[in-house]
Amino acid sequence: MENFTYLQASQAKEATAAVHDHKGAAFIAGGTTLLDLMKLNVENHNQLVDINMLAFKGVEQTADGLRIGALERMSDVGENPLVVQQYPVISQSLLQAASPQLRNMASIGGNLLQRTRCGYFRDTAFPCNKRQPGSGCPAQDGENRNLAILGGSKACIATYPGDLAVALVALDAVVLLENAKGKQRHVPLLDFHLVPGNTPQRETVIELGELIVSVTVPAAAHARKSMYLKVRDRASYAFALVSAAVGLDVQGGQIRSARVALGGVGTKPWRSLAAEKILTGAPATEATFRAAAAAAVREAQPREQNRFKIELAQNTLVRALTDVAAKA
């Protein structure tokens, strides 16, 4: 890790200006991902701007749904009664992530910005197009068991590692951003993360100096009847091989609305509009769920070691849909 200076910002404009105007500066809240990457020399920053004093807090019901401040801690949001009762998929995604210690430190905004755990990205002895564009992607023919089968490119197949964003993208969440001039913009989470294409080093639409202020989630019947199912190599403190965030509004055995997203399989949180189209208006049966699951992975492009994720993703999605439908 290289030496760096430290600035504690008391206002959003001070923080955003510091990062926008100071080459090599970065925001820090919980620091649970950033400091790891700095220790590995994957990221090098000469100044860290502490944003913990900013007023980006609160978990509240609004006229339109749920608002979560970007500086709320994962554990606090995951255990919040409003979230548990009205948006269970969000609560479950948070409480199945990381460890209790990390959840107590990590912020919601930081969680959305966490970077891949691809071993080639995190080991500077290897080339990696995310770290050094144009250097190559050894994962294509190398160790790729945990990597993406959806949204990859010749430049990168690194998996998006998070849980929360998978739940949020399923529920049509919107991220509020603020830049160094104090201007704010709303970005649907569906559009917030980027597939690698030819620019794998660019992972989100955030511009230099922009901060995540909050996340809003619209209220909906499928949000209240939702769940997050995570399949991993061990029962805790492990990233998803496959995960499913689903929500259903079922009336009289018919699905009135559906939301489906997958984790552990995509280069970004993977919303499946194709699966939702099959589910909406159809009977809540195993046959419907299996048809939706097949549609969700129809465009998969697996490598040698991660081909198993196609079947695993389908089975995970069918189980999640079945469990939610049984509670509807």
KAPERA-V148584 format. One record per residue. RES is the residue in one letter. OMEGA is omega in degrees with one decimal (* if undefined). Layout:
# KAPERA-V148584
RES,OMEGA  RES,OMEGA
This chain:
# KAPERA-V148584
M,178.5  E,177.2  N,178.5  F,173.7  T,-174.1  Y,177.0  L,174.9  Q,-176.8  A,179.3  S,179.3  Q,-177.5  A,-178.1  K,177.6  E,-178.0  A,-176.9  T,178.4  A,-178.5  A,-179.2  V,179.6  H,-171.9  D,-175.1  H,-179.7  K,179.0  G,-179.9  A,178.5  A,174.8  F,171.9  I,174.3  A,175.4  G,177.2  G,-173.1  T,174.6  T,-174.5  L,-176.4  L,175.6  D,-178.1  L,176.6  M,178.3  K,179.2  L,-175.5  N,171.5  V,171.5  E,176.9  N,-179.3  H,-179.7  N,173.1  Q,174.1  L,-178.3  V,-177.6  D,-176.6  I,-173.4  N,178.8  M,-178.7  L,-173.0  A,-179.5  F,-174.3  K,173.3  G,170.5  V,-171.4  E,172.7  Q,177.1  T,178.7  A,-176.1  D,-177.4  G,-174.2  L,173.5  R,179.4  I,176.4  G,-174.6  A,-178.1  L,171.7  E,179.5  R,-176.6  M,-177.0  S,-179.3  D,179.5  V,-178.3  G,-178.5  E,-179.4  N,-176.4  P,178.6  L,-179.6  V,-179.1  V,-173.7  Q,-172.9  Q,-177.6  Y,-172.8  P,-179.7  V,177.8  I,178.7  S,-177.4  Q,-180.0  S,180.0  L,-174.1  L,174.2  Q,-177.5  A,169.8  A,179.3  S,178.6  P,-179.3  Q,179.7  L,178.8  R,177.8  N,-178.1  M,-169.1  A,179.7  S,178.1  I,179.3  G,178.9  G,179.2  N,179.8  L,-176.0  L,-178.6  Q,-173.7  R,-172.7  T,173.8  R,175.1  C,-175.9  G,179.8  Y,176.3  F,-173.4  R,179.1  D,-174.2  T,175.0  A,-178.7  F,170.5  P,177.7  C,-178.7  N,176.3  K,179.5  R,-177.3  Q,-177.6  P,179.2  G,-176.4  S,178.0  G,179.7  C,-178.7  P,179.8  A,-177.0  Q,-179.0  D,-176.8  G,-180.0  E,-174.5  N,-178.1  R,-174.9  N,-170.3  L,-165.7  A,171.7  I,179.6  L,174.8  G,-179.6  G,178.0  S,176.9  K,-178.4  A,-172.9  C,172.9  I,-179.1  A,-179.1  T,167.6  Y,-168.2  P,-167.6  G,176.2  D,-175.5  L,-176.9  A,177.9  V,177.4  A,-177.3  L,-179.2  V,177.0  A,-175.5  L,175.6  D,179.7  A,179.1  V,179.6  V,175.0  L,-179.5  L,176.8  E,-177.3  N,-174.1  A,177.6  K,-179.4  G,-179.8  K,-179.7  Q,174.4  R,177.7  H,179.5  V,173.2  P,-178.3  L,176.2  L,-177.9  D,-173.0  F,178.2  H,-175.5  L,169.8  V,-171.6  P,-177.4  G,176.9  N,-179.2  T,-176.1  P,178.3  Q,178.4  R,-170.4  E,178.3  T,179.1  V,179.9  I,176.1  E,-178.9  L,177.6  G,178.8  E,178.1  L,169.1  I,-178.9  V,-176.4  S,174.3  V,176.3  T,-178.4  V,-179.8  P,175.0  A,-179.7  A,178.5  A,179.8  H,174.2  A,-179.7  R,177.3  K,-174.2  S,176.3  M,177.1  Y,180.0  L,-173.8  K,177.4  V,-175.3  R,-175.3  D,175.8  R,-167.7  A,-179.6  S,177.4  Y,178.1  A,178.3  F,-175.0  A,162.4  L,174.8  V,171.0  S,179.5  A,172.6  A,-175.7  V,173.8  G,-178.6  L,167.0  D,-176.6  V,177.6  Q,178.9  G,179.0  G,178.5  Q,-179.3  I,-179.8  R,175.5  S,-176.5  A,174.5  R,-175.9  V,172.4  A,-179.7  L,173.7  G,178.2  G,-176.1  V,-174.6  G,175.0  T,172.8  K,174.2  P,-164.1  W,175.1  R,179.8  S,175.9  L,179.0  A,177.8  A,-179.8  E,179.6  K,179.1  I,-176.7  L,-173.1  T,179.8  G,-177.8  A,175.7  P,-179.1  A,-177.0  T,179.2  E,179.9  A,177.4  T,-177.9  F,179.8  R,176.9  A,178.2  A,-179.5  A,177.5  A,179.3  A,-176.5  A,-177.9  V,-175.7  R,-177.3  E,-178.3  A,176.3  Q,-175.7  P,170.1  R,-172.8  E,-171.6  Q,-176.3  N,179.6  R,179.5  F,-177.0  K,179.2  I,179.6  E,-178.9  L,179.0  A,179.6  Q,-179.3  N,178.3  T,-179.3  L,178.1  V,179.2  R,-179.5  A,179.6  L,179.1  T,-179.0  D,180.0  V,-179.7  A,-179.4  A,-179.4  K,-174.8  A,*
